[in-house]
Amino acid sequence: MFQKNPFGHYLILKKWLIRLMGFLSHRRYRGFNQLKVEGSEVIRQLPQTNVLFVSNHQTYFADVVAMLHVFNASLSGRIDSIKNVGYLWNPKLNIYFIAAKETMKAGLLPRILAYAGSISIERTWRAKGQEVNRQVKMSDISNIGKALVDGWVITFPQGTTTPFKPLRKGTAHIIKKYKPIVVPIVIDGFRRSFDKKGIRIKKRGILQSLEIKKPLEIDYENESVDSIIEKIQYAIEQHPSFLKVIPKEELDKEEQLNKEREW
């Protein structure tokens, strides 16, 4: 009843928050819009701890919530499906996601999500909409390590919802330091379905997709940071070479505004 995770959060409260959020959000992926899932068998083959998911990023919150649905549905035996939200009755409680501290303090919903599993870090390159340049906090790195020791961690190494931005090298340093199993995820359709925060439904009838790929082969000792970064870029389909095969007309107006504002 009073068990806590390594961050001092009560597991019983976390379980009920995940159940509640899952129930309220389920129709966003299987109702108003649909979610196509691929690779659920990868989830069932993973160990209980020291797994790092790396993904492209399209909204602040809808991406993470979709992953929580898919991971728990897969662990409950569903094959590429989130049908029947009953899989959240006994959710996996040691799933965490990395998010900017200022984002997770901006309102009630982010604070609830933070308790449900965020590892809040201070961004070294941006704060309150302004470009900054500050040192990485070692406590942030150790918290990520603590989460990997306890379970699974989701990260968005681009640090922005703008597509094809360079990956932050901190992700590669974390991989070399903690040697997790690295699982790439590719998502699509979320920026067409939701606003940038991933809270308001922007358009209905959109087919969203979430593909879980096989773990990357990484030589933790000898592979360079740049090599790991490039490997992740290709795996999550955010390498600059992918721009050549994506027609410009597929980028909607909001995405274009994001590119102009954040680049």
Buried (B, 14 or more C-beta within 10 A) or exposed (E): EEEEBEBEBBBEEBBEBBBEBBEEBBEBBBEEBBBBBBBBEBBEEBEEBBBBBBBBBBBBBBBBBBBBBBBBBBBBEBEBBBEEBEBBEEBBBBBBBBBBBBBBEEEEBBEEBBBBBBBBBBBBEBBEEEEEEEEBEEEBBEBBBBBBEBBBBBBBBBBBBBBBBEBBEBBBBBBBEBBBBBBBBBBBBBBBBBBBBBBEBBEEEBEBBBBBBEBBEBEEEEBEBEEBBBBBBEBBBBBEEBEEEEEEEEBEEBBEEBBEEBE
